[in-house]
Amino acid sequence: MLSKRFDELFSATTDYQELNEHIAKTLAKKTELLQVLELPRLPLHNNAAELGARVQARARDVSFQTRSEKGTKINDTFMTINQTVKKLAASFYDYVYDRVSG
């Protein structure tokens, strides 16, 4: 039912070429857009990824950057690990220990 309504809605045409192009792009992404109906646990946005990146950028701004490119890479790596373990509700120490110890 919803799939049929989606097709009806996004098969419409208007007098505005640019709007028609956007409607066509949306129709082309139908499978991805309706996938949440089949897999309701899919996130509807990527805010979690955006927030993780924002934490890193904010930390760089607050600390006035690092002294070298290598320092920036190291800092970003540990910030990424920190954000990952927070999302997984795991221990930072245990995660790093597991990676180092193999």
CORBELHU-V859952 format. One record per pair of residues at least 12 apart in sequence whose C-alpha atoms are under 8 Angstrom apart, sorted by sequence separation. I is the first residue (numbers start at 1). J is the second residue. D is the distance in Angstrom with one decimal. If there is no record, write none. Layout:
I&J&D ; I&J&D
This chain:
11&23&7.4 ; 10&23&5.7 ; 11&24&7.5 ; 10&24&6.9 ; 10&26&7.1 ; 11&27&7.4 ; 10&27&5.6 ; 7&27&7.2 ; 56&76&6.5 ; 6&27&7.9 ; 56&79&6.3 ; 6&30&7.8 ; 56&80&7.7 ; 52&80&7.5 ; 3&34&7.8 ; 52&83&6.1
